[in-house]
Amino acid sequence: MRFEKPSVKDGAAMWELVNQSTLDQNSAYKYIMMCEYFANTCVVAKEANNLVGFITAFIPPEKPDVVFVWQVGVDSSQRGKGIASKLLNELIRRLSSEGVRFIEATVTPSNKASQALFQSLARKHNTQCEISEFFTKDLFPDDDHEEELNFRVGPIKL
């Protein structure tokens, strides 16, 4: 298993992985753009040159010590192997020299797997995982979307 920066050629495979999962769907263009403009803050996992997992993330301009994780995707055939944790740790390793000390992500209350992922990350790095209200349900245009809670892990020291 290799963990590396994505190239624009990985965008379509990222999109396909999302479309075969329960993740929020975005356009293929979004994934290609993330690979082009945010490759340093994104990670792909490849096994035998096949994309089996990814993280899309960015550093918010107002928070240079934070990397915001937009999406974590792992192919269903690879679940239970710790790939999501390994992707996050690769992201931390890569960005620690740039002053990133916190990981933030939004997670819905029903997404227990993502909640456990970020709480486990905090435990493994012997740091805090603060959970706070972030995007309330009324902000979304339909009644089907849950609120999004902010998970803030850190400070992380390597």
Contacts in CASP RR format, 6 or more apart in sequence:
PFRMAT RR
TARGET T0000
AUTHOR 0000-0000-0000
METHOD contacts of the structure
MODEL  1
MRFEKPSVKDGAAMWELVNQSTLDQNSAYKYIMMCEYFANTCVVAKEANN
LVGFITAFIPPEKPDVVFVWQVGVDSSQRGKGIASKLLNELIRRLSSEGV
RFIEATVTPSNKASQALFQSLARKHNTQCEISEFFTKDLFPDDDHEEELN
FRVGPIKL
1 45 0 8 1.000
1 46 0 8 1.000
1 47 0 8 1.000
1 52 0 8 1.000
1 83 0 8 1.000
1 86 0 8 1.000
2 45 0 8 1.000
2 46 0 8 1.000
2 47 0 8 1.000
3 43 0 8 1.000
3 44 0 8 1.000
3 45 0 8 1.000
3 86 0 8 1.000
3 87 0 8 1.000
3 90 0 8 1.000
4 43 0 8 1.000
4 44 0 8 1.000
4 46 0 8 1.000
5 39 0 8 1.000
5 40 0 8 1.000
5 42 0 8 1.000
5 43 0 8 1.000
5 44 0 8 1.000
6 14 0 8 1.000
6 34 0 8 1.000
6 35 0 8 1.000
6 39 0 8 1.000
6 42 0 8 1.000
6 43 0 8 1.000
6 44 0 8 1.000
6 54 0 8 1.000
7 35 0 8 1.000
7 39 0 8 1.000
8 32 0 8 1.000
8 35 0 8 1.000
8 36 0 8 1.000
9 35 0 8 1.000
10 31 0 8 1.000
10 35 0 8 1.000
10 44 0 8 1.000
10 51 0 8 1.000
10 54 0 8 1.000
11 28 0 8 1.000
11 31 0 8 1.000
11 32 0 8 1.000
11 34 0 8 1.000
11 35 0 8 1.000
12 28 0 8 1.000
12 31 0 8 1.000
12 32 0 8 1.000
13 50 0 8 1.000
13 51 0 8 1.000
14 31 0 8 1.000
14 34 0 8 1.000
14 35 0 8 1.000
14 44 0 8 1.000
14 51 0 8 1.000
14 53 0 8 1.000
14 54 0 8 1.000
14 56 0 8 1.000
15 26 0 8 1.000
15 27 0 8 1.000
15 28 0 8 1.000
15 30 0 8 1.000
15 31 0 8 1.000
17 51 0 8 1.000
17 52 0 8 1.000
17 53 0 8 1.000
17 54 0 8 1.000
17 73 0 8 1.000
17 74 0 8 1.000
17 75 0 8 1.000
18 24 0 8 1.000
18 25 0 8 1.000
18 26 0 8 1.000
18 31 0 8 1.000
18 71 0 8 1.000
18 73 0 8 1.000
19 25 0 8 1.000
20 75 0 8 1.000
20 76 0 8 1.000
21 73 0 8 1.000
21 76 0 8 1.000
23 71 0 8 1.000
23 73 0 8 1.000
24 71 0 8 1.000
26 71 0 8 1.000
31 56 0 8 1.000
34 42 0 8 1.000
34 56 0 8 1.000
34 58 0 8 1.000
34 70 0 8 1.000
35 42 0 8 1.000
38 56 0 8 1.000
38 57 0 8 1.000
38 58 0 8 1.000
40 94 0 8 1.000
40 95 0 8 1.000
41 57 0 8 1.000
41 58 0 8 1.000
41 59 0 8 1.000
41 67 0 8 1.000
41 91 0 8 1.000
41 95 0 8 1.000
42 54 0 8 1.000
42 55 0 8 1.000
42 56 0 8 1.000
42 57 0 8 1.000
43 54 0 8 1.000
43 55 0 8 1.000
43 57 0 8 1.000
43 87 0 8 1.000
43 90 0 8 1.000
43 91 0 8 1.000
43 94 0 8 1.000
44 51 0 8 1.000
44 53 0 8 1.000
44 54 0 8 1.000
45 51 0 8 1.000
45 52 0 8 1.000
45 53 0 8 1.000
45 54 0 8 1.000
45 74 0 8 1.000
45 78 0 8 1.000
45 83 0 8 1.000
45 86 0 8 1.000
45 87 0 8 1.000
46 52 0 8 1.000
47 78 0 8 1.000
51 75 0 8 1.000
52 74 0 8 1.000
52 75 0 8 1.000
52 77 0 8 1.000
52 78 0 8 1.000
52 83 0 8 1.000
53 73 0 8 1.000
53 74 0 8 1.000
53 75 0 8 1.000
53 78 0 8 1.000
53 83 0 8 1.000
53 87 0 8 1.000
54 71 0 8 1.000
54 72 0 8 1.000
54 73 0 8 1.000
54 87 0 8 1.000
55 69 0 8 1.000
55 71 0 8 1.000
55 72 0 8 1.000
55 73 0 8 1.000
55 87 0 8 1.000
55 88 0 8 1.000
55 91 0 8 1.000
56 69 0 8 1.000
56 70 0 8 1.000
56 71 0 8 1.000
57 67 0 8 1.000
57 68 0 8 1.000
57 69 0 8 1.000
57 70 0 8 1.000
57 91 0 8 1.000
58 67 0 8 1.000
58 68 0 8 1.000
58 70 0 8 1.000
59 66 0 8 1.000
59 67 0 8 1.000
59 68 0 8 1.000
59 95 0 8 1.000
59 98 0 8 1.000
59 100 0 8 1.000
60 66 0 8 1.000
60 68 0 8 1.000
63 102 0 8 1.000
63 104 0 8 1.000
64 99 0 8 1.000
64 100 0 8 1.000
65 99 0 8 1.000
65 100 0 8 1.000
65 101 0 8 1.000
65 102 0 8 1.000
66 100 0 8 1.000
66 101 0 8 1.000
66 102 0 8 1.000
66 103 0 8 1.000
66 104 0 8 1.000
66 152 0 8 1.000
67 91 0 8 1.000
67 95 0 8 1.000
67 100 0 8 1.000
67 102 0 8 1.000
67 103 0 8 1.000
67 104 0 8 1.000
68 103 0 8 1.000
68 104 0 8 1.000
68 105 0 8 1.000
69 88 0 8 1.000
69 91 0 8 1.000
69 103 0 8 1.000
69 104 0 8 1.000
69 105 0 8 1.000
70 105 0 8 1.000
72 84 0 8 1.000
72 87 0 8 1.000
72 88 0 8 1.000
72 105 0 8 1.000
72 114 0 8 1.000
72 117 0 8 1.000
73 84 0 8 1.000
74 83 0 8 1.000
74 84 0 8 1.000
74 87 0 8 1.000
84 117 0 8 1.000
85 117 0 8 1.000
85 120 0 8 1.000
85 121 0 8 1.000
85 124 0 8 1.000
88 103 0 8 1.000
88 117 0 8 1.000
88 121 0 8 1.000
89 121 0 8 1.000
91 103 0 8 1.000
92 100 0 8 1.000
92 103 0 8 1.000
92 125 0 8 1.000
92 156 0 8 1.000
92 158 0 8 1.000
93 158 0 8 1.000
96 156 0 8 1.000
96 158 0 8 1.000
100 156 0 8 1.000
101 154 0 8 1.000
101 155 0 8 1.000
101 156 0 8 1.000
101 157 0 8 1.000
102 152 0 8 1.000
102 153 0 8 1.000
102 154 0 8 1.000
102 155 0 8 1.000
102 156 0 8 1.000
103 118 0 8 1.000
103 121 0 8 1.000
103 152 0 8 1.000
103 153 0 8 1.000
103 154 0 8 1.000
103 156 0 8 1.000
104 150 0 8 1.000
104 151 0 8 1.000
104 152 0 8 1.000
104 153 0 8 1.000
105 114 0 8 1.000
105 118 0 8 1.000
105 150 0 8 1.000
105 151 0 8 1.000
106 134 0 8 1.000
106 135 0 8 1.000
106 148 0 8 1.000
106 149 0 8 1.000
106 150 0 8 1.000
106 151 0 8 1.000
107 114 0 8 1.000
107 115 0 8 1.000
107 118 0 8 1.000
107 148 0 8 1.000
107 149 0 8 1.000
107 151 0 8 1.000
108 146 0 8 1.000
108 147 0 8 1.000
108 148 0 8 1.000
108 149 0 8 1.000
109 146 0 8 1.000
109 147 0 8 1.000
109 149 0 8 1.000
110 146 0 8 1.000
114 151 0 8 1.000
115 151 0 8 1.000
118 129 0 8 1.000
118 151 0 8 1.000
118 153 0 8 1.000
119 129 0 8 1.000
119 151 0 8 1.000
121 129 0 8 1.000
121 153 0 8 1.000
122 128 0 8 1.000
122 129 0 8 1.000
122 153 0 8 1.000
122 154 0 8 1.000
125 153 0 8 1.000
125 154 0 8 1.000
125 156 0 8 1.000
125 157 0 8 1.000
127 153 0 8 1.000
127 154 0 8 1.000
127 155 0 8 1.000
127 156 0 8 1.000
127 157 0 8 1.000
128 152 0 8 1.000
128 153 0 8 1.000
128 154 0 8 1.000
129 151 0 8 1.000
129 152 0 8 1.000
129 153 0 8 1.000
129 154 0 8 1.000
130 150 0 8 1.000
130 151 0 8 1.000
130 152 0 8 1.000
131 149 0 8 1.000
131 150 0 8 1.000
131 151 0 8 1.000
131 152 0 8 1.000
132 149 0 8 1.000
132 150 0 8 1.000
132 152 0 8 1.000
133 147 0 8 1.000
133 149 0 8 1.000
133 150 0 8 1.000
134 147 0 8 1.000
134 148 0 8 1.000
134 149 0 8 1.000
134 150 0 8 1.000
135 147 0 8 1.000
135 148 0 8 1.000
136 147 0 8 1.000
137 143 0 8 1.000
137 145 0 8 1.000
137 146 0 8 1.000
137 147 0 8 1.000
END
